[in-house]
Amino acid sequence: MSIKYKFANPEAIYFVTFAVVGWIDVFTRNVYKDLLLDSFRYCIKEKGLSIHGYVIMSNHVHMIISSKGKQELSAIMRDMKKFSSVRLIREIIENPTESRKQWMLHLLSDAGKANGNNTHYQFWQQDNHPIELHPHLNIFTQKLDYIHQNPVKAGWVTEASAYIYSNASNYMEKGGVLMDVELLY
C-alpha cells in the first residue's frame, strides 16, 4: 500500500471512506445507522476521535477525522470498524423484521471465508483510503461539501442539512443527531 494511503501524520486531519463488503445496502435501515453512530460516540469519548464531517450512506461512510492524541487514527479506525461490525452483524442476526437477513449474512459469510483474518463474517472492506487534509485549504472545503452533498445527489433530500445521518446540519447551526462533531469553520 502506498504511503499516501496511510495515516502518516498523527496530528493531521484526514478524509476517509469505508464501505460494506460487496457494497451491500445495509444502512437503508435506521437501526443500523444508529448503531454506527453509537460506535462513533464511543470512539469520541474513549479513544480520542475527533469527527469534523461525516455522512452515512446506504453502503459506505465518508468522514473527516483527526485524533486528540489518545490513540493513532489507524488504531481508532481499526477498533471502530471491528466493534461496529460485531454489533451490526449481531443486530442483523437478531432483527426479526429484517427481510434481507439470509441474503446479507450469506454475503458477509462469503467475504469472511475469503479473508484469512476472519473466522465467520466480514462486514467492512479492509481499506479506509485516508487522504490528509489541511483545514484552511480548498481541498478540505471540497471534501466537506462532497460529504454533505452525497444524500442530495442520491436524491434522498433536497437540502444537505435535512439528512440527519450527516453533520451538514451541525455546520448550519441546526444541531444534528451526532452533537459531538468538532466544526473547523
C-alpha positions as CSV (number, residue, x, y, z in Angstrom):
1,M,0.0,0.0,0.0
2,S,1.3,3.4,-0.9
3,I,2.3,5.8,1.9
4,K,-0.2,8.3,0.6
5,Y,-3.0,5.9,1.7
6,K,-1.9,5.6,5.3
7,F,-2.3,7.7,8.4
8,A,1.3,9.0,8.2
9,N,0.9,12.2,10.2
10,P,-0.6,11.6,13.7
11,E,-1.6,15.3,14.0
12,A,-3.2,15.7,10.7
13,I,-6.9,15.7,9.6
14,Y,-7.9,13.0,7.2
15,F,-10.7,12.3,4.8
16,V,-11.6,8.6,4.9
17,T,-14.1,6.4,3.1
18,F,-15.0,2.9,4.2
19,A,-17.6,0.6,2.7
20,V,-19.6,-2.5,3.5
21,V,-18.2,-5.6,1.7
22,G,-19.9,-6.2,-1.6
23,W,-21.3,-2.7,-1.3
24,I,-24.3,-4.2,0.5
25,D,-27.0,-1.6,1.3
26,V,-27.1,-2.3,5.0
27,F,-27.7,1.3,6.1
28,T,-31.1,1.6,4.5
29,R,-32.4,0.9,8.0
30,N,-32.1,3.5,10.7
31,V,-31.4,0.9,13.4
32,Y,-28.1,0.1,11.7
33,K,-27.2,3.7,11.2
34,D,-27.9,4.4,14.9
35,L,-25.6,1.5,15.9
36,L,-22.9,3.0,13.8
37,L,-23.4,6.4,15.4
38,D,-23.0,4.7,18.8
39,S,-19.6,3.4,17.7
40,F,-18.7,7.0,16.6
41,R,-19.7,8.3,20.1
42,Y,-17.7,5.6,21.9
43,C,-14.6,6.4,19.9
44,I,-15.0,10.1,20.5
45,K,-15.3,9.6,24.3
46,E,-13.0,6.7,24.9
47,K,-10.4,6.8,22.1
48,G,-9.9,10.5,21.3
49,L,-11.5,10.5,17.9
50,S,-12.5,13.9,16.5
51,I,-15.1,14.0,13.8
52,H,-15.2,17.1,11.7
53,G,-17.5,15.8,9.0
54,Y,-19.4,12.6,8.2
55,V,-22.2,11.1,6.2
56,I,-23.7,7.6,6.5
57,M,-24.8,6.4,3.0
58,S,-26.6,3.1,2.3
59,N,-23.4,1.1,1.9
60,H,-20.5,3.4,2.8
61,V,-19.4,6.1,5.1
62,H,-17.3,9.3,4.4
63,M,-15.7,11.1,7.3
64,I,-13.2,13.9,8.0
65,I,-11.4,12.9,11.2
66,S,-8.4,13.6,13.4
67,S,-7.1,12.2,16.7
68,K,-6.8,14.1,20.0
69,G,-3.7,12.0,20.7
70,K,-5.1,9.3,22.9
71,Q,-4.6,6.7,20.1
72,E,-3.4,6.8,16.5
73,L,-6.1,7.2,13.9
74,S,-5.2,3.8,12.3
75,A,-5.9,2.1,15.7
76,I,-9.1,4.1,16.2
77,M,-10.4,3.2,12.8
78,R,-9.4,-0.5,13.2
79,D,-11.2,-0.7,16.6
80,M,-14.3,1.3,15.4
81,K,-14.7,-1.0,12.4
82,K,-14.2,-4.1,14.5
83,F,-16.6,-3.0,17.2
84,S,-19.3,-1.7,14.8
85,S,-19.1,-4.9,12.6
86,V,-19.7,-7.1,15.6
87,R,-22.7,-5.1,16.8
88,L,-24.1,-4.7,13.3
89,I,-23.9,-8.4,12.4
90,R,-25.5,-9.3,15.7
91,E,-28.3,-6.9,15.0
92,I,-28.8,-8.3,11.6
93,I,-29.0,-11.8,13.0
94,E,-31.3,-10.9,15.9
95,N,-33.6,-8.5,13.9
96,P,-36.9,-10.3,13.5
97,T,-38.1,-7.9,10.9
98,E,-35.0,-7.9,8.7
99,S,-36.3,-9.3,5.3
100,R,-32.8,-9.4,3.8
101,K,-31.2,-11.3,6.7
102,Q,-30.3,-14.5,5.0
103,W,-29.0,-12.8,1.8
104,M,-26.9,-10.3,3.8
105,L,-25.5,-13.0,6.1
106,H,-24.6,-15.2,3.1
107,L,-22.6,-12.3,1.5
108,L,-20.9,-11.3,4.8
109,S,-20.1,-15.0,5.4
110,D,-18.6,-15.5,1.9
111,A,-16.5,-12.3,2.4
112,G,-15.3,-13.7,5.8
113,K,-14.4,-17.1,4.4
114,A,-12.3,-15.4,1.7
115,N,-10.3,-13.4,4.2
116,G,-7.9,-15.2,6.5
117,N,-8.2,-12.5,9.1
118,N,-11.9,-13.5,9.9
119,T,-13.5,-16.5,11.4
120,H,-17.1,-16.1,10.3
121,Y,-18.2,-12.8,8.8
122,Q,-16.6,-9.8,7.3
123,F,-18.7,-6.6,7.4
124,W,-16.3,-3.8,6.3
125,Q,-13.9,-3.7,3.4
126,Q,-10.4,-3.5,4.8
127,D,-9.3,-0.2,3.4
128,N,-10.1,3.3,4.6
129,H,-8.2,5.2,1.8
130,P,-7.1,8.1,4.1
131,I,-6.3,11.4,2.4
132,E,-4.5,14.0,4.5
133,L,-6.3,17.4,4.5
134,H,-5.4,20.9,5.7
135,P,-8.4,22.7,7.2
136,H,-7.6,26.0,5.6
137,L,-7.0,24.8,2.1
138,N,-9.6,24.4,-0.6
139,I,-9.4,20.6,-0.6
140,F,-10.9,20.5,3.0
141,T,-13.9,22.5,1.9
142,Q,-14.3,20.4,-1.3
143,K,-14.3,17.2,0.8
144,L,-16.7,18.6,3.3
145,D,-19.1,19.8,0.6
146,Y,-18.7,16.4,-1.1
147,I,-19.7,14.6,2.1
148,H,-22.7,16.9,2.7
149,Q,-23.9,16.7,-0.9
150,N,-23.9,12.9,-1.1
151,P,-27.5,12.5,0.2
152,V,-28.7,15.3,-2.1
153,K,-27.0,13.7,-5.1
154,A,-28.6,10.4,-4.1
155,G,-32.0,12.1,-4.3
156,W,-32.8,11.4,-0.6
157,V,-33.1,15.1,0.4
158,T,-33.2,18.4,-1.5
159,E,-31.1,20.2,1.1
160,A,-28.0,18.7,2.7
161,S,-28.9,19.8,6.3
162,A,-32.2,17.8,6.0
163,Y,-30.4,14.5,6.1
164,I,-30.0,13.6,9.7
165,Y,-27.2,11.0,9.3
166,S,-24.8,13.7,8.2
167,N,-23.2,16.6,10.0
168,A,-24.3,19.2,7.5
169,S,-26.9,20.4,10.0
170,N,-24.2,20.9,12.5
171,Y,-22.4,23.3,10.2
172,M,-25.7,25.1,9.5
173,E,-26.2,25.5,13.3
174,K,-29.3,23.4,13.3
175,G,-28.0,20.7,15.6
176,G,-27.8,17.1,14.4
177,V,-28.0,13.5,15.7
178,L,-24.3,13.5,16.5
179,M,-23.7,16.6,18.6
180,D,-20.0,15.7,19.2
181,V,-18.9,17.0,15.9
182,E,-15.9,19.4,16.0
183,L,-16.6,22.1,13.4
184,L,-13.5,23.6,11.8
185,Y,-15.0,26.7,10.4
